Amino acid sequence: MPDFRSKLETFDNRYPGRDYKIEIVAPEFTSVCPKTGQPDFGTITINYVPRSKCVELKSLKLYLQSYRNEGIFYENVANAILDDLVAVLDPQWMKIEAAFSPRGGITEKVSVQHVAAV
């Protein structure tokens, strides 16, 4: 899988001493099923408690669009996004939820999370 992480940009959190949660919802996520080549559609929800950095939204949008033609399973999508965002942001806590539209009458939702070591 290509390295999409370099597309992510950050900005300084002006309130690093305050615990607060950021929720970002991307309802137009697309990727490709690696078995069938058919498009997959879903909603990616990102929740995190920042430390010193926050993700810049336009760069996040471009990062997520990088998956548009990528053959990748649902489970790998959620884990790859978590790995990339944790590497770039180093949050206190982060949860990624990838909820995909029905395919063959079946829906799937994948949730993964990161908790920083104290």
C-alpha positions in Angstrom: 0.0 0.0 0.0 1.3 3.5 -0.9 2.4 5.8 1.9 -0.4 8.4 2.2 0.8 9.7 5.6 2.8 12.5 4.0 -0.4 14.2 2.9 -1.4 14.9 6.6 -0.7 18.4 8.0 -1.1 19.6 11.5 -1.3 22.8 13.5 -0.4 23.5 17.1 -3.0 22.9 19.8 -3.4 26.2 21.7 -4.9 24.3 24.7 -2.6 21.3 25.3 -3.3 21.4 29.0 -7.0 20.9 28.5 -8.6 17.6 27.7 -11.2 18.0 25.0 -12.5 15.7 22.3 -12.5 16.5 18.6 -14.9 14.6 16.3 -14.5 14.6 12.5 -17.0 12.8 10.2 -16.2 12.1 6.6 -19.4 10.7 5.0 -18.0 10.3 1.5 -15.2 7.9 1.9 -14.5 5.5 -1.0 -12.0 2.7 -1.6 -12.0 -0.4 -3.8 -12.6 -4.0 -2.7 -9.3 -5.9 -3.4 -11.2 -9.1 -4.2 -13.9 -7.8 -6.6 -12.5 -4.4 -7.8 -15.9 -2.9 -6.9 -16.1 0.4 -5.2 -16.8 0.5 -1.4 -18.5 3.5 0.2 -18.5 4.4 3.8 -18.3 7.0 6.6 -15.1 7.5 8.5 -15.6 9.0 12.0 -12.5 10.2 13.8 -12.6 11.0 17.5 -9.5 12.1 19.4 -8.1 14.0 22.4 -5.2 16.0 21.2 -1.9 16.7 22.9 0.3 19.3 21.1 -1.1 18.9 17.6 -4.4 18.8 15.7 -5.0 17.6 12.2 -5.6 20.2 9.5 -9.0 19.3 7.8 -8.1 20.0 4.1 -5.1 17.8 4.4 -7.2 15.1 6.0 -9.7 15.3 3.2 -7.0 14.9 0.6 -5.5 12.0 2.7 -8.8 10.2 2.8 -9.3 10.8 -1.0 -6.1 8.9 -1.5 -7.9 5.7 -0.8 -10.4 6.2 -3.6 -8.6 3.9 -6.0 -6.8 1.7 -3.4 -7.7 -2.0 -3.1 -8.0 -2.4 0.6 -10.2 -4.4 3.0 -12.5 -2.6 5.5 -10.5 -3.8 8.5 -7.2 -2.5 7.0 -8.7 0.9 6.2 -9.6 1.6 9.8 -6.2 0.4 11.1 -4.2 2.2 8.5 -6.0 5.5 9.2 -5.4 5.0 12.9 -1.7 4.2 12.5 -1.2 7.2 10.2 -3.0 9.7 12.4 -1.4 8.5 15.6 2.1 8.7 14.0 1.4 12.3 12.9 -0.6 13.6 15.9 0.5 11.6 18.9 -2.9 12.1 20.6 -3.8 11.1 24.1 -6.6 9.0 22.8 -8.0 8.3 19.3 -10.8 6.1 17.9 -11.5 5.5 14.2 -14.9 4.1 13.2 -15.3 3.0 9.6 -18.9 2.2 8.7 -19.4 0.9 5.2 -22.5 0.9 3.1 -24.3 -2.5 2.4 -22.7 -4.8 -0.1 -24.8 -8.0 -0.8 -27.1 -7.0 2.0 -24.4 -6.9 4.6 -23.0 -3.9 6.4 -19.8 -3.7 8.3 -18.5 -1.3 10.9 -14.9 -1.5 12.1 -13.8 0.4 15.3 -10.1 0.7 16.4 -8.6 2.8 19.1 -5.3 4.0 20.5 -4.6 5.0 24.1 -1.3 6.7 24.8 1.0 5.2 27.4 1.1 7.3 30.5 
